[in-house]
Every structure is written in structure tokens, then in C-alpha cells.
């Protein structure tokens, strides 16, 4: 393959912030020539220059001209842009990897809360930088719909570096790959780099799950990764809906299944409405399939970020259908989603009664738990315990609720 001698990459223009635009030309001689334009040059110009030279030394490039237009980009983004440009200029198997942030050294449980997942464009860090402060349950670095086709290559490096070097503040680290089979190439950029969960868009068959897991297993063996990487297939077509049970049960590492209503309604050739009657069948199917498979059903996004009351009503309808969470596209939606998916007062009181009955039966050495005239089995107790746990975490009840309830009697 004949490679270019000059490459430009990145974002610039009005409204662009926390980003950079890189131009690199390979020369025959003259050493490394750097042209830096940056609003933070007085403070960080030398460190940016040092990073540039470190990357060129790493890739053994001795003669080049690099122009950087910086609007406050973090080092991991600058490094991603430069590396992506270099790999369009030279053939190399080397990867310039920044160290992992120690505070991101955590894995996530299969049954953790996934009320909210915040979508962020994979080729822009301006929204990534402080996303974790808003405390969504998951942060999705999106390589699919949020990235223009001609930007997907460079976005892969941005997402890889973000997984390694961006503080997620305890949120589940998620990546939405491109549609399979193209998305299989994305796995090289995310599996070795501390991802918790991978979203598989436009999933229509169990075979797509198997292809993803086969590639994940290869990479886990290559990089000696011994933790589970979770999967969340997204159902976005009529075929996906009809195959949803096979998809949901295709692998042990599937923890949730989501529905994407924009693409689903487009596939049906109908308009998505606020009433959502046109998607009732598909959403009910996804909920029932997920319950049958023992995974979490996750609803679609609510696209009007200004209509918080509309979002609230949508969440309540979603919860009533049986969903455990939904996507969001703006941080302001997170609080509304959490408050309305969380257990309400009646759910909390019912859970308290179940947990109390279970504890009392265990203390008495009884093998059977009952509440009134109804028998309570283990899954019911587990759900009640989860409800209590969530209520405590959200400050709806005290962690000492049993003692406080006893004092009221």
C-alpha cells in the first residue's frame, strides 16, 4: 500500500474546544519541526512539545513537520491524534500507550444498576472530560452513529486512550462498537484497554454475538486478561426483535439487552411518536425475553433533552413495561432517569416486609419463608434485597432502616 506523505486529522473551527487539529508531513531531512498554536501555550506549550517529540522518537521518525492547532486538548487526545496520523503515514505495528489511571482499576458486576447510560461521541473529548461527575451508571464512548464515517479510524485511537487515561469516576466503562462485522476491528482498540462492557448495535442474530466473543477471547488470551467483559446487544430491527431470545441467550457474558427505537421504527417504515404505541410490541418482547434470560432490559433514549417532564413520563411508562434503565444523550437527563427508575415508597415498603420476613424465618431456623398467606421464594427475596440496596444508595432510606422501623413500633 502506498501511504500518504502528508496527513491532517482532528477537529477545528468555531465551537470546537478541548480538541486539536494535527497536520504531519514526512520529510527527507531537517529533523522534527513543530508549529504549535494553542490558547494554553504559555502554560503547556513545552509539555505538548515534549509529548510530540516523545511520540516521534517512539515511532523512530527523525524528519517531519507537524502543525498542531490546540483548543485545550488533554495529552491523551493529542497523543491519539498524532498516532492516528502517523499510522496513515508509515507502516508500523507499534502502539504508543499512555499508562492506565489507577482510579479506573475496577471491574463491574453482572447485576449492577444500569438505570442510565450516557452516550458520548467517540471522536470528541469535550463532553468526555467531566462526564463521570454527573454520575451516570455507565459512560458509553460511541464509535458507531456518533462518529462520521471518515472519522472512525481516528476515533478508535481516541476511545482507546480515553479508556486508559480518562477518569470515569466509578462509572461503568462502555463502548459501542460499529455494526458487526466492521465492529470486530474495533475490539482491538478496546478489549486490551480496560473496557467493562461492549454494546453491539443493530444486533440481529446470535451469530453476531459469537463472532464478537470469539474475537474477545482471542484478545484476552493474547493480552492475558482474566476478567469478564460484559456484552449488551442492541435490538434495532424487526429481525432483531424476532430473534431476540436467541440473541439474549447466546452467551454467558450478556448482562443486558437494549432496544433502539429510532432505527427500529425506520426499519418498519413508520414514525416514532411520543405515545410509543408503534413500538409496544417490540419493547414488550425485549422485556419478556430479558426476564426469561435473566438479564436486564434497557429502553431506548429520549431524544428531546429540553423536555424533562416528558422524559419523566417516558421513564415511568418504561418502568411500568418492565425496563430496568434507558439511554441518555445529555447529563441533565441522568437525575430524572435515576429518580424515576428508582423504587418508590410503596416498592420500598413491600421490599422491607419481604426482607424482614426472610430474616425472621432464618433466625427461627425455618426452611420456608412466608409473608401473610404467600410463600416467598429466593428470587423474590433477592429482588427485595436489591430494592433496599438501591433505596439506601439513593438516600431514600437509612442503612439502619430495620432499627429505625423497630423504634417506630
C-alpha positions in Angstrom: 0.0 0.0 0.0 1.3 3.4 -0.9 1.0 5.7 2.1 0.5 9.5 2.1 3.3 11.9 2.8 1.0 14.5 4.4 -1.9 13.8 6.7 -4.4 16.1 8.5 -6.5 14.8 11.3 -8.7 16.1 14.2 -11.3 18.8 14.7 -11.1 22.6 14.5 -13.3 25.6 13.8 -15.9 27.6 15.7 -17.2 26.0 18.8 -14.5 23.3 19.0 -12.9 23.0 22.4 -10.7 20.6 24.3 -9.5 19.2 20.9 -6.8 19.7 18.4 -6.1 19.6 14.7 -3.0 17.9 13.5 -1.1 18.1 10.2 2.0 15.9 9.7 4.4 15.8 6.7 7.2 13.3 6.5 10.4 15.0 5.2 13.7 13.7 3.8 15.8 15.8 6.2 15.6 18.7 8.6 14.7 16.9 11.9 11.4 17.4 13.7 9.8 20.9 13.0 6.9 21.8 15.3 4.4 24.6 14.8 2.1 25.0 17.8 -0.9 27.2 18.0 -2.6 27.0 21.4 -4.6 29.1 23.8 -2.8 27.4 26.6 0.7 27.6 25.0 2.1 29.8 27.8 1.2 27.1 30.4 1.5 23.9 28.5 3.4 24.6 25.3 6.6 22.9 26.5 4.8 19.8 27.7 2.9 19.5 24.4 6.2 19.9 22.5 7.8 17.2 24.7 4.9 14.8 24.0 5.2 15.4 20.3 9.0 14.5 20.3 8.4 11.5 22.6 5.9 10.1 20.1 8.1 10.7 17.1 11.0 9.1 18.9 8.8 6.1 19.8 7.9 5.6 16.1 11.5 6.3 15.0 10.6 9.3 12.8 13.5 11.7 12.5 12.4 14.1 9.9 8.9 15.6 9.8 6.9 18.8 10.1 4.0 18.8 12.5 1.4 21.6 12.9 -0.8 21.5 15.9 -3.9 23.8 16.4 -4.8 23.2 20.0 -8.0 24.3 21.8 -7.2 22.8 25.2 -6.9 19.1 24.4 -5.7 16.7 27.1 -2.5 14.8 26.5 -4.3 11.5 25.8 -6.2 13.2 22.9 -3.2 14.9 21.4 -1.3 11.5 21.6 -4.3 9.8 19.9 -4.4 12.3 17.1 -0.7 12.2 16.4 -0.6 8.4 16.5 -3.5 8.1 14.1 -1.9 10.5 11.7 1.5 8.7 11.9 -0.1 5.3 11.1 -1.6 6.8 8.0 1.9 7.9 7.0 4.0 4.8 7.9 3.5 1.1 8.3 4.1 0.1 11.9 2.8 -2.5 14.5 3.9 -0.3 17.4 1.3 1.3 19.7 2.0 4.4 21.8 0.2 3.7 25.0 -0.3 6.0 27.9 -0.4 4.4 31.4 -3.7 3.3 33.0 -5.2 5.7 35.5 -5.1 3.8 38.8 -8.6 5.0 39.8 -10.0 3.2 36.9 -8.7 -0.2 38.2 -12.2 -1.7 38.8 -14.5 -4.2 37.2 -18.3 -4.2 37.3 -20.8 -6.8 38.5 -23.3 -8.5 36.2 -26.3 -7.3 38.3 -25.1 -3.7 39.0 -27.6 -0.9 38.4 -27.8 0.2 34.8 -30.5 2.8 35.1 -28.6 5.3 32.9 -26.0 5.1 30.2 -24.7 8.3 28.8 -23.7 8.3 25.1 -20.6 10.4 24.2 -19.2 10.8 20.7 -16.0 8.8 20.3 -14.2 11.4 18.3 -14.6 14.3 20.7 -13.4 14.6 24.2 -15.0 17.9 25.2 -18.0 16.0 26.6 -16.0 13.1 27.9 -13.7 15.0 30.3 -16.1 15.6 33.2 -18.9 13.2 32.2 -18.3 11.0 35.2 -19.0 13.8 37.6 -22.7 13.6 36.7 -22.8 10.0 37.9 -24.5 8.1 35.2 -24.3 4.3 35.8 -22.4 3.9 32.6 -20.5 6.1 30.1 -20.6 5.0 26.5 -17.8 6.0 24.2 -19.6 5.7 20.9 -17.8 4.5 17.8 -20.9 4.0 15.7 -23.6 6.5 15.0 -22.0 9.5 16.8 -18.9 9.3 14.5 -18.8 10.3 10.9 -17.6 7.6 8.5 -14.4 9.4 7.6 -13.6 10.0 11.3 -14.0 6.4 12.6 -10.3 5.5 12.2 -9.0 8.3 14.3 -11.9 7.9 16.8 -10.6 4.4 17.5 -7.4 5.9 19.0 -9.3 8.5 20.9 -11.5 5.9 22.6 -8.6 3.6 23.3 -6.7 6.4 25.0 -9.7 7.5 26.9 -10.3 4.0 28.3 -6.7 4.1 29.6 -6.3 7.7 30.7 -9.8 9.3 31.3 -11.2 9.4 34.9 -14.6 7.6 34.7 -15.3 8.4 38.4 -16.6 4.8 39.1 -19.0 4.7 36.1 -19.1 1.5 34.1 -16.8 2.0 31.1 -18.8 1.2 28.0 -18.0 1.3 24.3 -20.5 1.0 21.4 -18.7 -0.6 18.5 -19.7 -0.4 14.9 -22.1 -2.9 13.4 -20.7 -6.4 13.0 -18.6 -7.4 11.1 -17.0 -3.9 10.9 -17.2 -3.7 14.7 -14.9 -6.7 15.1 -11.9 -4.4 14.1 -12.9 -2.0 16.9 -12.3 -4.7 19.5 -8.5 -4.4 19.0 -8.8 -0.8 20.3 -10.9 -1.6 23.4 -10.6 -5.1 24.7 -7.0 -4.8 25.9 -7.6 -1.3 27.3 -9.8 -1.8 30.4 -13.3 -1.8 28.9 -16.1 -3.1 31.2 -19.0 -3.5 28.7 -19.4 -3.6 24.9 -22.6 -2.6 23.2 -23.3 -4.4 19.9 -25.5 -2.2 17.7 -28.1 -3.4 15.2 -27.8 -7.0 16.5 -30.0 -9.4 14.6 -28.6 -12.9 15.1 -26.9 -15.0 17.8 -24.0 -15.5 15.3 -23.0 -11.8 15.7 -22.6 -12.4 19.5 -20.5 -15.5 18.8 -18.3 -13.5 16.4 -17.7 -10.8 18.9 -17.0 -13.2 21.7 -14.6 -15.2 19.6 -12.6 -12.1 18.9 -12.7 -11.1 22.6 -11.4 -14.5 23.6 -8.5 -14.2 21.2 -7.6 -10.8 22.5 -8.0 -11.8 26.2 -5.6 -14.8 25.6 -3.1 -12.6 23.8 -3.1 -9.9 26.5 -3.6 -12.2 29.4 -6.9 -10.7 30.5 -8.6 -12.7 33.2 -11.8 -10.7 33.9 -15.2 -10.9 32.2 -16.1 -8.3 29.6 -19.8 -7.8 29.5 -22.0 -7.5 26.4 -25.2 -5.5 25.7 -26.7 -6.2 22.3 -29.0 -3.5 20.9 -32.1 -4.6 19.1 -32.9 -2.1 16.3 -34.8 -4.0 13.6 -37.8 -6.3 13.1 -35.4 -9.3 12.5 -33.6 -8.4 15.7 -36.9 -8.4 17.7 -37.9 -11.8 16.3 -34.5 -13.3 17.1 -34.2 -11.6 20.5 -34.5 -14.7 22.6 -31.7 -16.5 20.7 -29.6 -13.3 21.0 -30.2 -12.9 24.7 -29.2 -16.5 25.5 -26.3 -16.7 23.1 -23.6 -16.2 25.7 -23.0 -16.1 29.5 -21.4 -12.6 29.4 -24.6 -10.9 28.1 -25.8 -8.8 31.0 -28.4 -6.7 29.3 -30.2 -6.1 26.1 -31.3 -2.7 24.8 -33.7 -1.6 22.2 -33.0 1.3 19.8 -36.3 2.8 18.7 -35.0 5.3 16.1 -33.6 2.5 13.9 -36.4 0.1 14.7 -39.2 2.5 13.6 -37.2 3.3 10.5 -36.9 -0.4 9.7 -40.6 -0.7 10.0 -41.1 2.4 7.8 -43.1 4.2 10.5 -42.7 7.4 12.5 -41.6 7.3 16.2 -44.2 9.0 18.4 -44.3 10.2 22.0 -47.1 7.7 22.8 -44.8 4.9 21.5 -47.8 2.6 20.6 -45.9 1.7 17.4 -43.1 0.1 19.4 -45.2 -1.5 22.2 -44.8 -5.0 20.7 -41.0 -4.7 20.3 -40.4 -3.2 23.8 -42.6 -5.8 25.4 -40.8 -8.6 23.5 -37.4 -7.3 24.7 -38.6 -7.1 28.3 -40.1 -10.6 28.3 -37.0 -12.0 26.6 -34.7 -10.4 29.1 -36.7 -11.7 32.1 -36.7 -15.1 30.6 -32.9 -15.0 30.0 -32.2 -13.4 33.4 -30.6 -10.2 32.1 -31.5 -6.5 32.3 -33.9 -5.0 29.7 -32.8 -1.5 28.8 -35.0 1.0 27.0 -34.1 3.5 24.2 -33.1 7.1 24.6 -35.5 10.0 24.9 -34.2 12.5 22.3 -35.8 15.8 23.5 -33.2 16.9 26.0 -35.1 20.1 26.9 -38.3 18.3 27.9 -37.6 16.9 31.3 -41.3 16.4 32.2 -41.7 14.4 29.0 -38.6 12.4 30.0 -40.1 11.7 33.4 -43.4 10.4 31.9 -41.4 8.3 29.4 -39.3 6.8 32.3 -42.5 6.0 34.3 -44.0 4.2 31.2 -40.7 2.4 30.6 -40.6 1.2 34.2 -44.2 0.1 34.0 -43.4 -2.0 31.0 -40.6 -3.7 33.0 -37.4 -1.9 31.8 -34.5 -1.5 34.2 -33.0 1.6 32.6 -32.6 3.6 29.5 -30.0 5.6 27.5 -29.5 9.3 27.7 -27.8 11.8 25.4 -27.3 14.7 27.9 -26.2 14.8 31.5 -29.3 16.8 32.6 -31.4 13.6 31.8 -29.5 11.5 34.4 -31.1 12.8 37.5 -34.6 12.4 36.1 -33.9 8.8 35.0 -32.4 7.8 38.3 -35.2 9.3 40.4 -38.0 7.7 38.4 -36.5 4.3 37.8 -35.5 4.0 41.4 -38.0 2.3 43.8 -40.9 4.4 45.0 -42.3 4.4 48.6 -44.7 1.5 48.0 -42.0 -0.7 46.4 -39.6 0.1 49.3 -42.2 -0.8 51.9 -43.0 -4.1 50.2 -39.3 -4.9 49.9 -38.9 -4.2 53.6 -41.7 -6.6 54.6 -40.1 -9.4 52.4 -36.6 -8.9 53.8 -37.9 -8.8 57.4 -39.9 -12.0 56.8 -36.9 -13.7 55.4 -34.6 -12.6 58.3 -37.2 -13.7 60.9 -37.6 -17.1 59.2 -33.9 -17.6 59.1 -33.4 -16.6 62.7 -36.1 -19.2 63.7 -34.5 -21.9 61.6 -37.4 -22.2 59.2 -36.8 -23.5 55.8 -39.9 -21.8 54.3 -40.4 -18.1 54.1 -43.9 -16.7 54.0 -45.5 -13.2 54.1 -49.1 -13.4 55.2 -50.5 -16.3 53.2 -48.0 -16.1 50.4 -44.8 -18.2 50.1 -41.7 -16.2 49.2 -39.0 -17.9 47.1 -35.3 -17.0 46.8 -35.6 -14.8 43.6 -38.3 -12.6 45.3 -36.1 -12.2 48.3 -33.1 -11.3 46.1 -35.1 -8.6 44.3 -36.3 -7.2 47.6 -32.8 -7.0 48.9 -31.8 -5.3 45.7 -34.6 -2.8 46.1 -33.5 -2.0 49.6 -29.9 -1.7 48.5 -30.8 0.8 45.8 -33.1 2.8 48.1 -30.2 3.1 50.6 -27.7 4.1 47.9 -30.1 6.9 46.7 -30.7 8.1 50.3 -34.4 7.2 50.2 -34.0 5.1 53.4 -31.2 4.8 56.0 -28.9 1.8 56.0 -30.2 1.3 59.6 -33.8 1.1 58.4 -34.6 -2.1 60.4 -33.6 -0.5 63.7 -35.4 2.7 62.9 -38.6 0.8 61.9 -38.4 -1.2 65.1 -38.3 2.1 67.1 -41.5 3.3 65.4 -43.4 0.2 66.5 
